[in-house]
């Protein structure tokens, strides 16, 4: 419970008919309102929370927080001039969040966030209870909560952090999306460590330009504590921007191609069964030999970035090496591998950006003796510009391409597929709008030593058609043909 004046102290908020009442609960969901709640009305891209104010009052809300000046003057309300930041501040105060209660690691980048977060959680758990907030699920000890967004809204985020505090969690790993940064969902948090994986095209439907997209990502590195660490992939052409966005001295770079980096990757072996590499600390002249069961040079980057972050959080490099080398790493829907009795392999991967799709197909192509058969589509109501780019990549690097639906949402799947085809120059593709049938076609086409890639949805166990969700899991479909 908190007093209202305590929650809004110092904020540029107009109070209407709100005395210094006790707030027992805060929520952005009118269905979760109960007596004593503050209901926060957010106008989103699909739903306007202001339309549910009457329902919230009926359910027991004692005041409404909104940025809508037109709200009825008879309703106890708080009018904010900067709603996204004020929500974060109020949630932080309500849940008594203190940074010094945890070690907090934030990971951003177009691709790789989930893989890095899982590996880092695995390493850090050896030194204390570790929580995770991310794309697939949120994890508090043994409790798992299915994620709706990569970075949840501020109220949900601070509620999760509070639950982690109650469960004596020591380390928290957070996947920080560009949406989460642009919408101030993590406003008020200062990080002990931040990690930058890579920056490539995505989310132009939301950010409008690549420059806006990058600015959102850069915000994370301005949120470091004074004694924090910035871990940056120096092989990305934008790495200097992320270095300069970090206001601290403890900045460390990783490179495979960039030989001036502080940490260097030396790849020894790549196969469909795993990889081995040396990770060299050039600052201290140390080298660590690592063996992983996950595939691809991009996953070597992910493991290395997690290693370096854990290292600068005080975990001995030999201990990290032992943890990684003795662990069988599985991340749902991230290069998840299935071997069929007929001798072909199926890979299910979340690759839904041009860069991620290219990395996966090129990796598989390099390691496959037979043909590479790719099944993919693009999501509806999302970045249209990347569709022909992904079509060109998929066709160019695959031997056989089957174009299908992803989550068409409210768009006509045939129009999405037409956009994909605009980028294709080869004549190696076919169309099957029904994703289930497309996967079946790929399995019936595959022969011994071939590899099927089912890309785009990864861990998702649903397909959005229109405005409805239907159960659909690429991994379940893959298992039918083993």
C-alpha positions as a printed Julia matrix, in Angstrom:
482×3 Matrix{Float64}:
   0.0     0.0     0.0
   1.2     3.52   -0.82
  -0.25    6.97   -0.35
  -1.11    8.69   -3.63
   0.9    11.84   -2.85
   3.96    9.68   -2.23
   3.59    8.06   -5.65
   3.19   11.27   -7.66
   5.5    13.57   -5.67
   7.53   15.82   -7.99
   5.8    14.63  -11.16
   4.14   16.98  -13.65
   0.69   15.53  -13.0
  -2.62   17.35  -12.62
  -4.8    15.87   -9.89
  -8.59   16.02  -10.28
 -10.81   14.93   -7.38
  -7.98   12.81   -5.96
  -7.26   13.29   -2.27
  -4.28   11.65   -0.62
  -5.91    8.25   -0.8
  -4.28    4.87   -0.23
  -3.36    2.94   -3.37
  -3.5    -0.81   -2.79
  -2.8    -1.96   -6.33
  -1.84   -0.57   -9.75
  -2.7    -2.06  -13.13
  -3.02   -1.27  -16.83
  -5.64   -3.99  -17.29
  -9.23   -3.08  -16.36
 -10.01   -6.78  -15.83
  -7.46   -6.88  -13.0
  -8.82   -3.8   -11.21
  -9.98   -4.39   -7.65
 -11.05   -2.11   -4.77
  -8.24    0.35   -4.06
  -6.63    0.11   -7.51
  -5.07    2.85   -9.59
  -6.07    2.1   -13.17
  -3.57    3.32  -15.78
  -5.26    4.04  -19.11
  -2.77    3.63  -21.95
  -3.62    4.37  -25.56
  -1.88    1.62  -27.55
  -1.72    0.9   -31.27
  -4.68   -1.5   -31.1
  -6.48   -0.78  -27.81
  -7.23    2.5   -26.01
  -7.28    1.99  -22.25
  -9.38    5.13  -21.85
 -12.33    3.19  -23.25
 -12.27    0.96  -20.14
 -12.28    3.71  -17.49
 -15.96    3.24  -16.59
 -15.4    -0.5   -16.18
 -12.35    0.16  -13.99
 -14.32    2.53  -11.74
 -17.11   -0.05  -11.49
 -14.55   -2.69  -10.45
 -13.25   -0.51   -7.61
 -10.57    1.8    -9.04
 -10.06    4.78   -6.72
  -8.27    6.89   -9.34
  -7.34    6.88  -13.02
  -3.93    7.79  -14.46
  -4.2     8.97  -18.08
  -2.89   11.55  -20.53
  -6.39   12.26  -21.87
  -7.43   15.8   -20.89
 -10.97   15.09  -22.02
 -11.7    12.63  -19.25
 -14.85   13.49  -17.28
 -14.11   15.92  -14.43
 -16.34   13.87  -12.15
 -13.94   10.89  -12.23
 -11.02   10.9    -9.74
  -8.16   11.23  -12.18
  -4.51   12.1   -12.68
  -3.58   13.78  -15.97
   0.02   13.15  -17.03
   2.04   15.19  -19.53
   4.57   12.36  -19.96
   2.61    9.18  -19.32
   5.2     6.54  -20.21
   7.85    7.97  -17.86
   5.35    8.7   -15.09
   4.07    5.11  -15.19
   7.63    3.84  -14.69
   8.31    6.21  -11.82
   5.02    5.41  -10.09
   5.54    1.65  -10.54
   9.09    1.93   -9.23
   7.85    3.76   -6.12
   4.88    1.47   -5.57
   7.03   -1.67   -5.61
   9.91   -0.09   -3.62
  12.45   -0.93   -6.29
  16.12   -0.39   -5.34
  18.91   -1.15   -7.85
  21.36   -2.13   -5.13
  19.19   -5.16   -4.3
  20.4    -6.89   -7.5
  23.0    -7.2   -10.22
  21.07   -6.2   -13.34
  22.21   -7.06  -16.87
  20.48   -5.58  -19.93
  20.87   -7.11  -23.39
  19.93   -5.34  -26.61
  20.44   -5.93  -30.32
  18.36   -6.98  -33.3
  19.24  -10.66  -32.96
  20.73  -12.88  -30.26
  19.14  -11.38  -27.13
  17.31  -14.54  -26.1
  20.26  -16.89  -26.63
  22.62  -14.59  -24.71
  20.11  -14.25  -21.86
  19.68  -18.02  -21.46
  23.43  -18.67  -21.48
  24.14  -15.81  -19.08
  21.42  -17.01  -16.7
  22.96  -20.5   -16.79
  26.39  -19.07  -15.87
  25.22  -16.64  -13.19
  23.06  -19.2   -11.38
  26.27  -20.87  -10.18
  26.97  -17.74   -8.12
  23.44  -16.99   -6.9
  19.74  -17.2    -7.73
  19.12  -15.57  -11.11
  15.94  -14.25  -12.7
  15.22  -13.67  -16.37
  12.85  -11.31  -18.17
  12.66  -11.99  -21.88
  11.0   -12.91  -25.15
  10.0   -16.5   -24.47
   9.26  -16.41  -20.74
  10.05  -14.69  -17.47
  11.75  -16.87  -14.88
  11.82  -16.39  -11.11
  13.57  -19.33   -9.51
  11.58  -22.38  -10.64
   8.5   -20.29  -11.51
   8.02  -19.45  -15.17
   5.61  -16.9   -16.63
   4.79  -16.85  -20.33
   5.95  -13.56  -21.87
   3.64  -11.29  -23.87
   6.33   -8.77  -24.87
  10.13   -9.09  -24.87
  10.27   -6.19  -22.41
   7.0    -6.03  -20.44
   5.16   -2.8   -19.59
   6.51   -0.87  -16.59
   3.9    -2.08  -14.1
   4.49   -5.73  -15.02
   8.26   -5.21  -15.06
   8.48   -3.67  -11.59
   6.02   -6.23  -10.27
   8.31   -9.01  -11.55
  11.34   -7.3   -10.02
   9.51   -7.07   -6.7
   8.66  -10.78   -6.83
  12.33  -11.51   -7.55
  13.34   -9.49   -4.51
  10.89  -11.45   -2.34
  12.45  -14.67   -3.69
  15.99  -13.45   -2.87
  17.11  -13.35   -6.5
  20.65  -11.97   -6.77
  21.11  -11.49  -10.54
  18.55  -10.35  -13.1
  19.0   -10.73  -16.86
  16.68   -8.54  -18.97
  16.18   -8.66  -22.73
  15.68   -5.01  -23.61
  13.79   -4.42  -26.85
  13.8    -1.22  -28.89
  10.06   -0.92  -28.16
  10.76   -1.19  -24.43
  13.34    1.58  -24.68
  11.27    3.87  -26.93
   8.2     3.48  -24.69
  10.2     4.05  -21.47
   9.24    0.66  -20.05
  12.58    0.38  -18.25
  12.84    4.06  -17.31
  14.32    4.38  -13.82
  16.5     1.25  -13.95
  20.29    1.55  -13.92
  22.26   -1.45  -15.11
  25.37   -3.16  -13.8
  26.13   -4.5   -17.26
  24.82   -3.92  -20.77
  25.41   -6.08  -23.85
  25.1    -5.11  -27.52
  24.84   -8.04  -29.94
  24.21   -6.52  -33.39
  22.12   -4.0   -35.29
  20.26   -4.82  -38.52
  16.93   -3.96  -40.12
  13.77   -4.63  -38.12
  10.72   -2.85  -36.65
  10.61   -0.06  -39.25
   6.81   -0.21  -38.97
   7.19    1.1   -35.41
  10.33    3.28  -35.52
   9.78    4.59  -39.1
  13.55    4.97  -39.75
  16.67    2.93  -38.99
  18.14    5.98  -37.23
  15.2     6.11  -34.81
  15.55    2.36  -34.27
  19.24    2.77  -33.41
  18.59    5.73  -31.09
  16.22    3.54  -29.09
  18.87    0.83  -28.74
  21.52    3.37  -27.72
  19.41    4.56  -24.79
  20.24    1.38  -22.88
  23.93    2.28  -22.71
  23.18    5.65  -21.12
  21.47    3.77  -18.28
  24.63    2.12  -16.92
  25.72    2.62  -13.34
  28.95    4.58  -12.9
  30.81    1.36  -12.13
  28.96   -0.67  -14.76
  30.32   -2.62  -17.73
  29.47   -2.23  -21.42
  30.07   -5.33  -23.55
  29.98   -4.58  -27.28
  30.27   -6.61  -30.49
  33.03   -4.77  -32.35
  32.33   -6.62  -35.6
  29.07   -4.71  -36.01
  29.54   -1.59  -38.13
  27.61    0.47  -35.56
  29.75   -0.53  -32.58
  31.38    2.91  -32.17
  27.94    4.46  -31.63
  27.35    2.07  -28.73
  30.82    2.71  -27.31
  30.21    6.46  -27.37
  26.75    6.05  -25.79
  28.34    4.46  -22.71
  29.2     7.14  -20.12
  31.6     4.85  -18.25
  35.21    3.74  -18.65
  34.62    0.01  -18.34
  33.84   -0.72  -21.98
  34.93   -4.02  -23.52
  34.76   -5.1   -27.14
  34.53   -8.52  -28.79
  35.73   -9.36  -32.27
  36.21  -12.19  -34.71
  37.07   -9.94  -37.65
  38.06   -6.82  -35.69
  41.51   -7.74  -34.41
  41.71   -4.56  -32.3
  38.98   -5.8   -29.96
  39.67   -6.47  -26.28
  38.45  -10.07  -26.62
  39.06  -12.14  -29.75
  37.24  -15.2   -31.1
  39.32  -17.92  -32.78
  37.0   -20.51  -34.36
  38.37  -24.06  -34.41
  35.4   -26.18  -35.53
  31.9   -25.68  -36.92
  29.41  -28.49  -37.54
  25.69  -29.23  -37.29
  26.45  -30.92  -33.97
  28.17  -27.91  -32.4
  31.21  -25.67  -32.4
  34.51  -25.14  -30.63
  36.51  -21.93  -30.32
  39.1   -20.11  -28.26
  38.16  -16.87  -26.54
  41.22  -14.67  -26.02
  41.35  -11.9   -23.43
  43.96   -9.61  -25.02
  43.97   -7.22  -22.04
  45.14   -9.87  -19.58
  46.72  -12.26  -22.11
  44.44  -15.19  -21.21
  42.76  -17.74  -23.45
  39.78  -20.01  -22.81
  38.88  -23.12  -24.84
  35.12  -23.47  -25.31
  32.97  -26.25  -26.77
  29.25  -25.73  -27.36
  26.48  -27.88  -28.8
  24.7   -24.93  -30.45
  25.48  -24.2   -34.09
  26.83  -21.3   -36.11
  29.39  -18.52  -35.81
  26.63  -16.12  -34.7
  25.97  -18.36  -31.69
  29.69  -18.26  -30.91
  29.29  -14.47  -30.62
  26.29  -14.99  -28.31
  28.2   -17.36  -26.02
  31.26  -15.09  -26.0
  29.23  -11.98  -25.1
  27.6   -13.86  -22.2
  31.04  -15.11  -21.09
  32.55  -11.61  -21.04
  29.62  -10.11  -19.15
  29.83  -12.82  -16.47
  33.62  -12.39  -16.31
  33.37   -8.69  -15.48
  30.73   -9.44  -12.89
  33.44  -11.26  -10.98
  33.13  -14.9   -12.07
  36.45  -16.61  -12.75
  37.08  -17.37  -16.43
  37.96  -21.03  -15.75
  34.68  -21.47  -13.86
  32.71  -19.97  -16.75
  34.54  -22.27  -19.19
  33.65  -25.34  -17.13
  30.0   -24.33  -16.89
  29.69  -23.81  -20.66
  31.67  -26.89  -21.68
  29.71  -29.2   -19.38
  26.27  -27.85  -20.3
  23.92  -28.96  -23.04
  22.5   -25.62  -24.14
  18.95  -25.56  -25.49
  17.02  -22.39  -26.23
  13.43  -22.95  -27.43
  13.08  -22.17  -31.12
  16.65  -20.99  -31.54
  18.35  -23.3   -34.05
  16.4   -26.17  -32.47
  17.47  -29.33  -34.23
  15.48  -32.49  -35.06
  17.0   -35.55  -36.77
  14.71  -37.68  -38.95
  15.17  -41.45  -39.34
  15.33  -40.95  -43.1
  18.63  -39.13  -42.61
  17.6   -35.5   -43.04
  17.67  -32.76  -40.39
  15.03  -30.17  -39.49
  16.04  -26.84  -37.97
  13.4   -24.62  -36.32
  14.61  -21.07  -35.82
  13.06  -17.72  -34.85
  14.9   -15.93  -37.69
  12.43  -13.21  -38.66
  14.79  -10.46  -39.85
  16.9   -10.35  -43.03
  20.17  -10.64  -41.11
  19.0   -13.54  -38.93
  17.58  -15.44  -41.91
  20.79  -15.0   -43.9
  22.94  -16.17  -40.98
  20.87  -19.3   -40.41
  20.66  -20.35  -44.07
  24.35  -19.63  -44.8
  25.37  -21.57  -41.68
  23.23  -24.56  -42.64
  24.4   -24.38  -46.28
  28.03  -24.52  -45.2
  27.45  -27.55  -42.96
  24.97  -29.58  -45.07
  26.11  -32.26  -47.53
  22.74  -32.39  -49.31
  20.2   -29.73  -50.21
  18.93  -26.87  -48.03
  15.13  -26.59  -48.06
  13.76  -23.42  -46.46
  10.19  -22.79  -45.33
   9.43  -19.2   -44.32
   6.99  -16.31  -44.53
   6.73  -12.76  -43.16
   4.4   -11.4   -40.51
   1.43   -9.24  -41.39
   0.91   -5.7   -40.08
   4.69   -5.4   -39.69
   7.69   -3.99  -41.58
   6.82   -4.33  -45.28
  10.27   -3.23  -46.49
  12.02   -6.35  -45.26
   9.76   -8.79  -47.15
  11.46   -8.65  -50.61
  14.87   -8.53  -48.91
  14.12  -11.74  -47.02
  12.71  -13.32  -50.17
  15.92  -12.59  -52.05
  18.06  -13.99  -49.21
  15.98  -17.15  -48.79
  15.94  -17.91  -52.49
  19.61  -17.11  -53.1
  21.05  -19.24  -50.29
  18.53  -22.13  -50.36
  18.36  -24.95  -52.88
  14.59  -25.21  -52.45
  12.34  -22.48  -51.06
   8.74  -22.88  -49.93
   7.07  -19.54  -49.19
   4.21  -19.68  -46.72
   2.35  -17.72  -44.04
   3.87  -16.6   -40.75
   1.44  -14.6   -38.59
  -0.6   -12.85  -41.31
  -2.68  -10.99  -38.72
  -5.15   -8.71  -40.51
  -3.33   -8.76  -43.87
  -4.17  -11.06  -46.76
  -1.46  -13.8   -46.76
  -1.36  -13.77  -50.56
  -0.41  -10.08  -50.59
   2.38  -10.71  -48.07
   3.71  -13.51  -50.26
   3.55  -11.25  -53.33
   5.74   -8.74  -51.46
   8.25  -11.51  -50.66
   8.39  -12.67  -54.29
   9.27   -9.14  -55.51
  12.82   -9.67  -54.25
  13.36  -13.14  -55.79
  15.49  -13.61  -58.92
  15.88  -17.43  -58.87
  13.33  -19.98  -60.02
  13.7   -22.34  -57.04
  10.58  -21.45  -55.05
   7.02  -22.63  -54.66
   4.08  -21.24  -52.69
   1.96  -22.95  -50.05
  -0.05  -20.46  -48.01
  -1.01  -23.06  -45.4
   2.02  -23.34  -43.07
   1.18  -26.89  -41.95
   1.03  -28.06  -45.57
   4.21  -26.14  -46.42
   6.14  -28.0   -43.7
   4.68  -31.3   -44.9
   5.78  -30.49  -48.47
   9.32  -29.79  -47.24
   9.43  -33.1   -45.32
   8.18  -35.04  -48.34
  10.81  -33.33  -50.52
  13.77  -33.95  -48.2
  16.21  -36.8   -48.77
  19.16  -38.2   -46.82
  21.74  -35.52  -45.88
  19.31  -32.65  -46.65
  18.43  -29.98  -44.08
  15.04  -28.32  -43.74
  14.92  -24.85  -42.16
  11.56  -23.73  -40.76
  12.12  -20.05  -40.05
  10.29  -17.13  -38.51
   8.27  -18.38  -35.56
  10.7   -20.38  -33.45
   9.32  -20.83  -29.94
   5.86  -19.46  -30.76
   3.03  -21.94  -30.2
   0.41  -19.95  -32.05
  -0.46  -18.42  -35.39
  -2.31  -15.1   -35.58
  -4.84  -15.04  -38.41
  -7.05  -11.97  -38.47
  -7.29  -10.9   -34.84
  -7.44  -14.45  -33.43
  -4.71  -16.76  -32.14
  -4.76  -20.4   -33.17
  -2.53  -23.1   -31.73
   0.36  -23.8   -34.07
   3.91  -24.85  -33.22
   6.62  -25.37  -35.86
   8.37  -27.8   -33.5
   5.27  -29.96  -33.15
   4.92  -30.05  -36.91
   8.61  -30.96  -37.32
   8.3   -33.91  -34.92
   5.6   -35.47  -37.12
   8.21  -36.25  -39.77
  11.0   -37.68  -37.62
